[in-house]
């Protein structure tokens, strides 16, 4: 079961709704291929978001570190 659904609007644009689930049995073979490709893209996007969040947390943690602050004051870093 996919954790999202592709909704086609009246103007032909497609929206990915992550609050809905799509069972495999509701898809044709061509739709299954499209859903699989989008599933991979969503996984990559989620991974990039988590990586950026971890980097931001590390940066905040490092800036709060007393030794890092002292090194900045004395011009070491």
Buried (B, 14 or more C-beta within 10 A) or exposed (E): EBEBBBEEEEEEEEEEEEEEEBEEEEBEEEEBEBBEEBEEEBEEEEEEEEEEEEEEEEEEEEEEEEEBEEEEEEEEE
